[in-house]
Protein backbone atom coordinates (compact mmCIF):
# COMPACT_ATOMS: atom_id res chain seq x y z
CA UNK A 1 0.00 0.00 0.00
CA UNK A 2 1.20 3.48 -0.85
CA UNK A 3 0.95 6.00 1.91
CA UNK A 4 1.09 9.75 1.97
CA UNK A 5 -1.86 11.85 0.91
CA UNK A 6 0.40 13.80 -1.43
CA UNK A 7 0.95 10.66 -3.52
CA UNK A 8 -2.78 10.05 -3.72
CA UNK A 9 -3.46 13.70 -4.60
CA UNK A 10 -0.83 13.59 -7.33
CA UNK A 11 -2.30 10.39 -8.77
CA UNK A 12 -5.84 11.80 -8.61
CA UNK A 13 -4.84 15.06 -10.30
CA UNK A 14 -3.04 13.13 -13.01
CA UNK A 15 -6.21 11.06 -13.63
CA UNK A 16 -8.27 14.27 -13.80
CA UNK A 17 -5.84 15.74 -16.33
CA UNK A 18 -6.98 13.09 -18.82
CA UNK A 19 -10.73 13.57 -18.38
CA UNK A 20 -13.39 14.41 -15.80
CA UNK A 21 -14.27 11.53 -13.50
CA UNK A 22 -17.07 10.70 -11.09
CA UNK A 23 -16.41 9.99 -7.41
CA UNK A 24 -16.93 6.28 -8.02
CA UNK A 25 -14.57 6.18 -11.02
CA UNK A 26 -11.88 8.06 -9.09
CA UNK A 27 -12.18 5.77 -6.06
CA UNK A 28 -11.95 2.64 -8.22
CA UNK A 29 -8.92 3.93 -10.13
CA UNK A 30 -7.08 4.91 -6.95
CA UNK A 31 -7.88 1.57 -5.30
CA UNK A 32 -6.45 -0.26 -8.33
CA UNK A 33 -3.29 1.80 -7.90
CA UNK A 34 -2.97 0.38 -4.37
CA UNK A 35 -3.95 3.32 -2.17
CA UNK A 36 -5.78 2.88 1.15
CA UNK A 37 -9.56 3.38 1.18
CA UNK A 38 -9.74 5.93 3.99
CA UNK A 39 -7.10 8.11 2.34
CA UNK A 40 -8.95 7.87 -0.98
CA UNK A 41 -12.14 9.20 0.65
CA UNK A 42 -10.21 12.14 2.13
CA UNK A 43 -8.69 13.05 -1.23
CA UNK A 44 -12.04 12.74 -3.03
CA UNK A 45 -13.65 15.07 -0.46
CA UNK A 46 -10.79 17.51 -0.97
CA UNK A 47 -11.22 17.39 -4.76
CA UNK A 48 -14.98 17.89 -4.40
CA UNK A 49 -14.42 20.91 -2.18
CA UNK A 50 -12.03 22.33 -4.78
CA UNK A 51 -14.64 21.73 -7.49
CA UNK A 52 -12.48 19.27 -9.42
CA UNK A 53 -14.94 16.40 -8.96
CA UNK A 54 -18.60 17.27 -9.47
CA UNK A 55 -20.88 14.37 -10.33
CA UNK A 56 -23.90 16.51 -11.22
CA UNK A 57 -21.91 18.68 -13.66
CA UNK A 58 -20.32 15.55 -15.13
CA UNK A 59 -23.75 13.93 -15.54
CA UNK A 60 -25.08 16.99 -17.37
CA UNK A 61 -22.05 17.06 -19.68
CA UNK A 62 -22.28 13.32 -20.36
CA UNK A 63 -25.99 13.71 -21.14
CA UNK A 64 -25.18 16.38 -23.73
CA UNK A 65 -22.36 14.24 -25.17
CA UNK A 66 -24.48 11.08 -25.31
CA UNK A 67 -27.25 12.86 -27.20
CA UNK A 68 -25.15 14.96 -29.58
CA UNK A 69 -22.27 12.61 -30.32
CA UNK A 70 -23.43 9.11 -29.50
CA UNK A 71 -27.11 9.51 -30.51
CA UNK A 72 -28.39 7.55 -27.52
CA UNK A 73 -31.96 7.14 -26.30
CA UNK A 74 -32.99 7.31 -22.65
CA UNK A 75 -32.09 3.69 -21.90
CA UNK A 76 -28.73 4.13 -23.63
CA UNK A 77 -28.03 7.35 -21.73
CA UNK A 78 -28.95 5.66 -18.46
CA UNK A 79 -26.51 2.80 -19.16
CA UNK A 80 -23.78 5.21 -20.31
CA UNK A 81 -24.06 7.35 -17.16
CA UNK A 82 -24.17 4.28 -14.91
CA UNK A 83 -21.06 2.96 -16.61
CA UNK A 84 -19.28 6.21 -15.78
CA UNK A 85 -20.08 5.81 -12.08
CA UNK A 86 -23.01 8.21 -11.75
CA UNK A 87 -25.48 7.04 -9.10
CA UNK A 88 -29.05 6.11 -10.04
CA UNK A 89 -30.69 9.03 -8.23
CA UNK A 90 -28.54 11.58 -10.08
CA UNK A 91 -29.18 9.78 -13.39
CA UNK A 92 -32.94 10.09 -12.83
CA UNK A 93 -32.57 13.76 -11.95
CA UNK A 94 -30.42 14.40 -15.03
CA UNK A 95 -32.77 12.56 -17.37
CA UNK A 96 -35.66 14.72 -16.18
CA UNK A 97 -34.04 17.57 -18.14
CA UNK A 98 -34.03 15.43 -21.30
CA UNK A 99 -37.40 15.97 -22.96
CA UNK A 100 -39.20 13.34 -25.06
CA UNK A 101 -38.99 15.71 -28.04
CA UNK A 102 -35.21 15.83 -27.83
CA UNK A 103 -35.09 12.03 -27.72
CA UNK A 104 -37.28 11.85 -30.84
CA UNK A 105 -35.09 14.45 -32.58
CA UNK A 106 -31.94 12.47 -31.74
CA UNK A 107 -33.52 9.28 -33.10
CA UNK A 108 -34.62 11.06 -36.27
CA UNK A 109 -31.18 12.59 -36.90
CA UNK A 110 -29.50 9.22 -36.35
CA UNK A 111 -31.97 7.43 -38.66
CA UNK A 112 -31.49 10.01 -41.41
CA UNK A 113 -27.71 9.63 -41.20
CA UNK A 114 -27.96 5.85 -41.40
CA UNK A 115 -30.52 5.99 -44.20
CA UNK A 116 -27.84 7.41 -46.52
CA UNK A 117 -25.80 4.24 -45.99
CA UNK A 118 -28.77 1.86 -46.19
CA UNK A 119 -30.49 3.34 -49.25
CA UNK A 120 -29.21 0.63 -51.63
CA UNK A 121 -31.09 -2.10 -49.69
CA UNK A 122 -34.74 -3.10 -50.13
CA UNK A 123 -37.26 -1.25 -47.92
CA UNK A 124 -37.90 -4.21 -45.61
CA UNK A 125 -34.17 -4.60 -44.93
CA UNK A 126 -33.81 -0.86 -44.30
CA UNK A 127 -36.72 -0.94 -41.86
CA UNK A 128 -35.36 -3.97 -39.98
CA UNK A 129 -31.83 -2.56 -39.74
CA UNK A 130 -32.95 0.91 -38.65
CA UNK A 131 -35.20 -0.66 -36.04
CA UNK A 132 -32.31 -2.70 -34.64
CA UNK A 133 -29.85 0.20 -34.68
CA UNK A 134 -32.23 2.47 -32.82
CA UNK A 135 -33.11 -0.16 -30.22
CA UNK A 136 -29.44 -0.92 -29.56
CA UNK A 137 -28.90 2.79 -28.92
CA UNK A 138 -31.50 2.68 -26.15
CA UNK A 139 -34.51 4.30 -27.79
CA UNK A 140 -37.93 3.11 -26.63
CA UNK A 141 -40.06 1.00 -28.96
CA UNK A 142 -42.51 3.88 -29.32
CA UNK A 143 -39.78 6.30 -30.44
CA UNK A 144 -38.25 3.67 -32.75
CA UNK A 145 -41.60 2.94 -34.40
CA UNK A 146 -42.41 6.62 -34.85
CA UNK A 147 -38.94 7.38 -36.25
CA UNK A 148 -38.80 4.45 -38.67
CA UNK A 149 -42.28 5.21 -39.98
CA UNK A 150 -41.52 8.90 -40.49
CA UNK A 151 -38.20 8.23 -42.22
CA UNK A 152 -39.66 5.62 -44.56
N, CA and C of each residue as an Amber inpcrd file, in Angstrom:
protein
   456
   0.8300000  -1.1870000   0.0000000   0.0000000   0.0000000   0.0000000
   0.8750000   1.2510000   0.0000000   0.5070000   2.2070000  -0.8350000
   1.2020000   3.4810000  -0.8540000   0.6280000   4.3360000   0.2490000
   1.3790000   5.3050000   0.7260000   0.9500000   5.9970000   1.9090000
   0.5030000   7.4250000   1.8070000   1.4110000   8.3460000   1.7230000
   1.0900000   9.7510000   1.9720000  -0.0190000  10.2910000   1.0780000
  -0.7570000  11.2250000   1.6440000  -1.8560000  11.8490000   0.9090000
  -1.3540000  12.5840000  -0.3260000  -0.1190000  13.0690000  -0.2690000
   0.4050000  13.7960000  -1.4340000   0.5230000  12.8750000  -2.6410000
   0.8780000  11.6110000  -2.4090000   0.9520000  10.6630000  -3.5200000
  -0.4300000  10.4070000  -4.1210000  -1.4190000  10.2930000  -3.2390000
  -2.7830000  10.0540000  -3.7180000  -3.2890000  11.2800000  -4.4670000
  -3.0320000  12.4750000  -3.9290000  -3.4630000  13.7040000  -4.6000000
  -2.8200000  13.8170000  -5.9720000  -1.5500000  13.5200000  -6.0480000
  -0.8350000  13.5890000  -7.3270000  -1.4460000  12.6090000  -8.3310000
  -1.7010000  11.3930000  -7.8840000  -2.3030000  10.3870000  -8.7680000
  -3.6990000  10.8210000  -9.2120000  -4.4760000  11.3650000  -8.2870000
  -5.8370000  11.8020000  -8.6110000  -5.8120000  12.9600000  -9.6050000
  -4.9410000  13.9110000  -9.3870000  -4.8430000  15.0590000 -10.2970000
  -4.3750000  14.6220000 -11.6830000  -3.4870000  13.6430000 -11.7110000
  -3.0430000  13.1250000 -13.0060000  -4.2110000  12.4630000 -13.7350000
  -5.0310000  11.6910000 -13.0220000  -6.2090000  11.0620000 -13.6250000
  -7.1880000  12.1190000 -14.1400000  -7.3540000  13.1980000 -13.3850000
  -8.2690000  14.2650000 -13.8050000  -7.7280000  15.0640000 -14.9830000
  -6.4180000  15.0060000 -15.1880000  -5.8440000  15.7380000 -16.3280000
  -6.2310000  15.0800000 -17.6560000  -6.5680000  13.7910000 -17.6070000
  -6.9790000  13.0900000 -18.8230000  -8.4310000  13.3890000 -19.1780000
  -9.3170000  13.2930000 -18.1780000 -10.7320000  13.5700000 -18.3800000
 -11.4060000  13.7020000 -17.0220000 -12.6110000  14.2850000 -17.0350000
 -13.3920000  14.4070000 -15.8030000 -13.8310000  13.0120000 -15.3500000
 -13.8900000  12.8320000 -14.0510000 -14.2690000  11.5330000 -13.4980000
 -15.2930000  11.7110000 -12.3830000 -16.1190000  10.7020000 -12.1990000
 -17.0740000  10.6980000 -11.0870000 -16.3470000  10.2400000  -9.8250000
 -17.0090000  10.4280000  -8.6780000 -16.4150000   9.9870000  -7.4140000
 -16.1250000   8.4890000  -7.4600000 -17.0790000   7.7320000  -7.9740000
 -16.9280000   6.2750000  -8.0220000 -15.7590000   5.8680000  -8.9210000
 -15.6730000   6.4930000 -10.0980000 -14.5660000   6.1850000 -11.0150000
 -13.2260000   6.4860000 -10.3680000 -13.1450000   7.6510000  -9.7170000
 -11.8840000   8.0610000  -9.0920000 -11.5050000   7.0790000  -7.9860000
 -12.4650000   6.7090000  -7.1490000 -12.1790000   5.7740000  -6.0590000
 -11.6850000   4.4330000  -6.6010000 -12.3570000   3.9290000  -7.6470000
 -11.9510000   2.6420000  -8.2230000 -10.5450000   2.7070000  -8.8070000
 -10.2440000   3.7870000  -9.5270000  -8.9170000   3.9290000 -10.1310000
  -7.8410000   3.9890000  -9.0650000  -8.0880000   4.7630000  -8.0100000
  -7.0790000   4.9090000  -6.9530000  -6.9090000   3.6120000  -6.1680000
  -7.9930000   2.8650000  -5.9790000  -7.8820000   1.5700000  -5.3030000
  -7.0370000   0.6050000  -6.1330000  -7.2460000   0.6150000  -7.4560000
  -6.4540000  -0.2600000  -8.3290000  -4.9750000   0.1020000  -8.2910000
  -4.6870000   1.3730000  -7.9930000  -3.2930000   1.7970000  -7.8990000
  -2.6730000   1.4080000  -6.5530000  -3.4950000   0.8920000  -5.6270000
  -2.9690000   0.3780000  -4.3720000  -3.0580000   1.3250000  -3.1970000
  -3.8340000   2.3860000  -3.2860000  -3.9520000   3.3160000  -2.1730000
  -4.9940000   2.8350000  -1.1750000  -4.8710000   3.2820000   0.0770000
  -5.7840000   2.8790000   1.1500000  -7.1270000   3.5850000   1.0030000
  -8.2010000   2.8760000   1.3520000  -9.5560000   3.3760000   1.1780000
  -9.8740000   4.6420000   1.9480000  -9.4260000   4.7350000   3.2070000
  -9.7430000   5.9260000   3.9900000  -9.0250000   7.1590000   3.4500000
  -7.8230000   6.9860000   2.9430000  -7.0980000   8.1100000   2.3360000
  -7.7620000   8.5360000   1.0260000  -8.2670000   7.5730000   0.2870000
  -8.9480000   7.8710000  -0.9800000 -10.1690000   8.7530000  -0.7180000
 -10.9510000   8.4000000   0.3080000 -12.1350000   9.1950000   0.6470000
 -11.7510000  10.6280000   0.9910000 -10.6620000  10.7990000   1.7560000
 -10.2090000  12.1410000   2.1290000  -9.8240000  12.9600000   0.9040000
  -9.1220000  12.3420000  -0.0250000  -8.6870000  13.0480000  -1.2320000
  -9.8890000  13.3870000  -2.1130000 -10.8450000  12.4720000  -2.2210000
 -12.0420000  12.7420000  -3.0300000 -12.8380000  13.9000000  -2.4340000
 -12.9610000  13.9430000  -1.1030000 -13.6520000  15.0670000  -0.4560000
 -12.9160000  16.3760000  -0.7310000 -11.5990000  16.3260000  -0.6890000
 -10.7910000  17.5080000  -0.9720000 -10.9930000  17.9820000  -2.4120000
 -11.0100000  17.0400000  -3.3460000 -11.2170000  17.3860000  -4.7560000
 -12.6310000  17.9190000  -5.0050000 -13.6110000  17.3760000  -4.2760000
 -14.9800000  17.8920000  -4.3950000 -15.0640000  19.3220000  -3.8710000
 -14.4290000  19.5700000  -2.7580000 -14.4200000  20.9140000  -2.1790000
 -13.7690000  21.9080000  -3.1320000 -12.7340000  21.4720000  -3.8190000
 -12.0290000  22.3300000  -4.7750000 -12.7850000  22.4630000  -6.0920000
 -13.8500000  21.6680000  -6.2630000 -14.6430000  21.7330000  -7.4880000
 -14.0640000  20.9300000  -8.6400000 -13.1040000  20.0690000  -8.3640000
 -12.4850000  19.2660000  -9.4240000 -13.2610000  17.9850000  -9.7110000
 -14.0400000  17.5370000  -8.7440000 -14.9410000  16.4030000  -8.9570000
 -16.3420000  16.9000000  -8.6350000 -17.2170000  16.8200000  -9.6340000
 -18.6020000  17.2720000  -9.4710000 -19.4800000  16.3410000 -10.2990000
 -20.0850000  15.3820000  -9.6320000 -20.8770000  14.3650000 -10.3320000
 -22.0620000  14.9500000 -11.0860000 -22.7250000  15.9660000 -10.5310000
 -23.8990000  16.5130000 -11.2210000 -23.4950000  17.2630000 -12.4900000
 -22.3940000  17.9970000 -12.4490000 -21.9150000  18.6820000 -13.6580000
 -21.4440000  17.6540000 -14.6890000 -20.7820000  16.6020000 -14.2290000
 -20.3250000  15.5510000 -15.1310000 -21.5160000  14.8480000 -15.7800000
 -22.5580000  14.5830000 -15.0000000 -23.7490000  13.9250000 -15.5450000
 -24.3980000  14.7880000 -16.6180000 -24.4920000  16.0870000 -16.3790000
 -25.0840000  16.9930000 -17.3730000 -24.2470000  17.0210000 -18.6490000
 -22.9310000  17.0520000 -18.5060000 -22.0490000  17.0630000 -19.6750000
 -22.1240000  15.7380000 -20.4300000 -22.1760000  14.6280000 -19.7110000
 -22.2800000  13.3200000 -20.3580000 -23.6330000  13.1460000 -21.0460000
 -24.6830000  13.7440000 -20.4930000 -25.9860000  13.7140000 -21.1450000
 -25.9020000  14.4240000 -22.4910000 -25.3210000  15.6160000 -22.4860000
 -25.1770000  16.3780000 -23.7300000 -24.3460000  15.5910000 -24.7420000
 -23.2460000  15.0160000 -24.2950000 -22.3610000  14.2360000 -25.1700000
 -23.0870000  13.0060000 -25.7270000 -23.8150000  12.3130000 -24.8700000
 -24.4790000  11.0780000 -25.3150000 -25.5970000  11.3470000 -26.3100000
 -26.2010000  12.5260000 -26.2430000 -27.2540000  12.8640000 -27.2040000
 -26.6420000  13.3810000 -28.5020000 -25.7000000  14.3240000 -28.3850000
 -25.1480000  14.9630000 -29.5800000 -24.1740000  14.0730000 -30.3470000
 -23.3190000  13.3860000 -29.6600000 -22.2710000  12.6080000 -30.3250000
 -22.5860000  11.1330000 -30.4890000 -23.1890000  10.5440000 -29.4650000
 -23.4260000   9.1060000 -29.5020000 -24.8270000   8.7460000 -29.9690000
 -25.7160000   9.7260000 -30.0750000 -27.1080000   9.5100000 -30.5120000
 -27.7890000   8.4030000 -29.7120000 -27.8020000   8.5520000 -28.3930000
 -28.3930000   7.5450000 -27.5240000 -29.7940000   7.9440000 -27.0930000
 -30.6350000   6.9350000 -26.8690000 -31.9560000   7.1430000 -26.3000000
 -31.8660000   7.1210000 -24.7880000 -32.9960000   7.2530000 -24.1120000
 -32.9940000   7.3150000 -22.6520000 -32.3600000   6.0940000 -21.9930000
 -32.6810000   4.9010000 -22.4870000 -32.0890000   3.6910000 -21.9030000
 -30.5800000   3.6640000 -22.1340000 -30.1520000   4.0770000 -23.3130000
 -28.7310000   4.1280000 -23.6260000 -27.9960000   5.1540000 -22.7780000
 -28.6290000   6.3080000 -22.5720000 -28.0290000   7.3510000 -21.7350000
 -27.9050000   6.8530000 -20.3040000 -28.9630000   6.1970000 -19.8320000
 -28.9460000   5.6630000 -18.4630000 -27.7820000   4.6700000 -18.2830000
 -27.6040000   3.7790000 -19.2410000 -26.5150000   2.7970000 -19.1620000
 -25.1500000   3.4770000 -19.2590000 -25.0350000   4.4810000 -20.1330000
 -23.7810000   5.2050000 -20.3080000 -23.3920000   5.9370000 -19.0250000
 -24.3440000   6.6190000 -18.3980000 -24.0580000   7.3470000 -17.1630000
 -23.7250000   6.3830000 -16.0260000 -24.4480000   5.2690000 -15.9530000
 -24.1740000   4.2800000 -14.9070000 -22.7750000   3.6850000 -15.0910000
 -22.3920000   3.4770000 -16.3290000 -21.0570000   2.9570000 -16.6140000
 -19.9500000   3.9160000 -16.2220000 -20.2570000   5.1950000 -16.1820000
 -19.2820000   6.2050000 -15.7820000 -19.3200000   6.4910000 -14.2790000
 -20.1010000   5.7090000 -13.5340000 -20.0840000   5.8110000 -12.0820000
 -21.0520000   6.8210000 -11.4920000 -22.0100000   7.2820000 -12.2710000
 -23.0110000   8.2130000 -11.7540000 -24.0830000   7.4000000 -11.0430000
 -24.4950000   7.8240000  -9.8450000 -25.4770000   7.0360000  -9.1030000
 -26.8810000   7.2020000  -9.6900000 -27.7250000   6.2200000  -9.4240000
 -29.0470000   6.1150000 -10.0410000 -29.9160000   7.3460000  -9.7860000
 -29.8780000   7.8630000  -8.5760000 -30.6940000   9.0310000  -8.2310000
 -30.3150000  10.2400000  -9.0880000 -29.0210000  10.4570000  -9.2650000
 -28.5430000  11.5770000 -10.0770000 -28.8540000  11.3460000 -11.5560000
 -28.8120000  10.1000000 -11.9990000 -29.1790000   9.7790000 -13.3850000
 -30.6430000  10.1440000 -13.6220000 -31.5150000   9.7640000 -12.6900000
 -32.9360000  10.0880000 -12.8280000 -33.1510000  11.5950000 -12.8750000
 -32.4570000  12.3040000 -12.0010000 -32.5740000  13.7630000 -11.9530000
 -32.0730000  14.3920000 -13.2550000 -30.9830000  13.8800000 -13.7840000
 -30.4160000  14.4040000 -15.0270000 -31.3230000  14.1160000 -16.2100000
 -31.8950000  12.9230000 -16.2590000 -32.7740000  12.5570000 -17.3750000
 -34.0900000  13.3290000 -17.3680000 -34.4510000  13.9070000 -16.2320000
 -35.6630000  14.7230000 -16.1800000 -35.5110000  15.9690000 -17.0540000
 -34.2700000  16.3990000 -17.2900000 -34.0370000  17.5710000 -18.1360000
 -34.0700000  17.2030000 -19.6170000 -34.0420000  15.9180000 -19.9130000
 -34.0320000  15.4280000 -21.3000000 -35.4700000  15.1890000 -21.7360000
 -35.9900000  16.0430000 -22.5720000 -37.3990000  15.9720000 -22.9640000
 -37.6400000  14.8590000 -23.9860000 -38.8670000  14.3510000 -24.0580000
 -39.1970000  13.3350000 -25.0610000 -38.9680000  13.8450000 -26.4930000
 -39.1990000  15.1440000 -26.7090000 -38.9930000  15.7120000 -28.0410000
 -37.5170000  15.6440000 -28.4460000 -36.6250000  15.8880000 -27.4950000
 -35.2090000  15.8300000 -27.8320000 -34.7620000  14.3950000 -28.1080000
 -35.3950000  13.4280000 -27.4310000 -35.0900000  12.0250000 -27.7190000
 -35.5620000  11.6640000 -29.1300000 -36.7460000  12.1270000 -29.4930000
 -37.2750000  11.8510000 -30.8360000 -36.4120000  12.5240000 -31.9050000
 -35.9580000  13.7450000 -31.6290000 -35.0880000  14.4480000 -32.5770000
 -33.7620000  13.7150000 -32.7620000 -33.1980000  13.2160000 -31.6560000
 -31.9390000  12.4740000 -31.7380000 -32.1180000  11.2000000 -32.5580000
 -33.2340000  10.5120000 -32.3490000 -33.5160000   9.2850000 -33.1040000
 -33.6810000   9.5950000 -34.5830000 -34.3770000  10.6750000 -34.8830000
 -34.6230000  11.0610000 -36.2720000 -33.3150000  11.4390000 -36.9800000
 -32.4720000  12.2140000 -36.3030000 -31.1780000  12.5900000 -36.8970000
 -30.3180000  11.3560000 -37.1520000 -30.2860000  10.4430000 -36.1980000
 -29.5020000   9.2220000 -36.3540000 -30.0300000   8.3890000 -37.5200000
 -31.3520000   8.2400000 -37.5940000 -31.9660000   7.4300000 -38.6570000
 -31.6950000   8.0460000 -40.0280000 -31.7600000   9.3470000 -40.1210000
 -31.4950000  10.0130000 -41.4080000 -30.0430000   9.8290000 -41.8380000
 -29.1220000   9.8770000 -40.8760000 -27.7050000   9.6300000 -41.2030000
 -27.5080000   8.2100000 -41.7050000 -28.1140000   7.2510000 -41.0310000
 -27.9550000   5.8460000 -41.4040000 -28.6870000   5.5040000 -42.6970000
 -29.7470000   6.2310000 -42.9900000 -30.5170000   5.9870000 -44.1960000
 -29.6690000   6.2080000 -45.4490000 -28.7390000   7.1430000 -45.3850000
 -27.8450000   7.4060000 -46.5170000 -27.0060000   6.1670000 -46.8370000
 -26.6160000   5.4510000 -45.8090000 -25.8040000   4.2380000 -45.9860000
 -26.6710000   3.0630000 -46.4430000 -27.8910000   3.0030000 -45.9400000
 -28.7660000   1.8590000 -46.1890000 -29.6090000   1.9730000 -47.4570000
 -29.5450000   3.0900000 -48.1520000 -30.4890000   3.3350000 -49.2500000
 -30.4090000   2.3320000 -50.3970000 -29.3250000   1.5960000 -50.5270000
 -29.2090000   0.6270000 -51.6300000 -29.9320000  -0.6940000 -51.3290000
 -30.3950000  -0.8680000 -50.0930000 -31.0860000  -2.0950000 -49.6900000
 -32.5910000  -1.9780000 -49.9290000 -33.2750000  -3.1180000 -49.9990000
 -34.7430000  -3.1000000 -50.1290000 -35.3910000  -2.4780000 -48.8820000
 -36.5880000  -1.9290000 -49.0370000 -37.2560000  -1.2480000 -47.9220000
 -37.4270000  -2.0930000 -46.6590000 -37.7210000  -3.3760000 -46.8020000
 -37.9030000  -4.2060000 -45.6090000 -36.5970000  -4.3920000 -44.8410000
 -35.4810000  -4.4760000 -45.5710000 -34.1700000  -4.6050000 -44.9300000
 -33.8110000  -3.2930000 -44.2270000 -34.0930000  -2.1750000 -44.8970000
 -33.8140000  -0.8610000 -44.3010000 -34.5940000  -0.7120000 -42.9990000
 -35.8740000  -1.0650000 -43.0420000 -36.7220000  -0.9420000 -41.8580000
 -36.1990000  -1.8000000 -40.7170000 -35.8530000  -3.0490000 -41.0090000
 -35.3560000  -3.9740000 -39.9830000 -34.0410000  -3.4780000 -39.3810000
 -33.1310000  -3.0210000 -40.2340000 -31.8320000  -2.5640000 -39.7410000
 -31.9430000  -1.2740000 -38.9370000 -32.7530000  -0.3310000 -39.4140000
 -32.9470000   0.9100000 -38.6530000 -33.5590000   0.6080000 -37.2890000
 -34.5420000  -0.2780000 -37.2870000 -35.2010000  -0.6570000 -36.0430000
 -34.1650000  -1.1930000 -35.0460000 -33.3310000  -2.1120000 -35.5130000
 -32.3150000  -2.7020000 -34.6370000 -31.2920000  -1.6890000 -34.1580000
 -30.8370000  -0.8220000 -35.0560000 -29.8510000   0.1950000 -34.6830000
 -30.3960000   1.1210000 -33.6050000 -31.6300000   1.5460000 -33.7820000
 -32.2300000   2.4740000 -32.8190000 -32.4650000   1.7970000 -31.4630000
 -32.8940000   0.5500000 -31.4920000 -33.1090000  -0.1570000 -30.2250000
 -31.7940000  -0.3820000 -29.4870000 -30.7370000  -0.7140000 -30.2060000
 -29.4410000  -0.9190000 -29.5600000 -28.8960000   0.3700000 -28.9510000
 -29.3300000   1.4970000 -29.4530000 -28.8960000   2.7880000 -28.9160000
 -29.7450000   3.2200000 -27.7240000 -30.7290000   2.4130000 -27.3630000
 -31.4990000   2.6780000 -26.1540000 -32.7520000   3.4950000 -26.3430000
 -33.2530000   3.5880000 -27.5640000 -34.5090000   4.2950000 -27.7890000
 -35.6720000   3.3600000 -27.4770000 -36.7590000   3.9190000 -26.9640000
 -37.9340000   3.1080000 -26.6310000 -38.5940000   2.6150000 -27.9120000
 -39.3720000   1.5700000 -27.7950000 -40.0600000   0.9990000 -28.9610000
 -40.9840000   2.0210000 -29.6170000 -41.6120000   2.8500000 -28.7970000
 -42.5110000   3.8840000 -29.3170000 -41.7470000   4.8840000 -30.1850000
 -40.5970000   5.3380000 -29.6970000 -39.7840000   6.3020000 -30.4420000
 -39.2250000   5.6470000 -31.7030000 -38.7930000   4.3930000 -31.5890000
 -38.2520000   3.6700000 -32.7470000 -39.3210000   3.5360000 -33.8270000
 -40.5140000   3.1170000 -33.4420000 -41.5990000   2.9390000 -34.4040000
 -41.9400000   4.2590000 -35.0880000 -42.0780000   5.2970000 -34.3140000
 -42.4130000   6.6170000 -34.8500000 -41.3270000   7.1080000 -35.8090000
 -40.0650000   6.9120000 -35.4290000 -38.9400000   7.3770000 -36.2460000
 -38.8530000   6.6000000 -37.5590000 -38.9140000   5.2740000 -37.4670000
 -38.8000000   4.4460000 -38.6680000 -39.9370000   4.7460000 -39.6370000
 -41.1400000   4.8910000 -39.1200000 -42.2800000   5.2050000 -39.9820000
 -42.1570000   6.5820000 -40.6320000 -41.6450000   7.5540000 -39.9060000
 -41.5240000   8.9050000 -40.4870000 -40.3830000   8.9740000 -41.4900000
 -39.3300000   8.2230000 -41.2810000 -38.1990000   8.2290000 -42.2220000
 -38.5480000   7.4950000 -43.5040000 -39.2890000   6.4040000 -43.3880000
 -39.6640000   5.6220000 -44.5650000 -41.0080000   6.0830000 -45.0440000
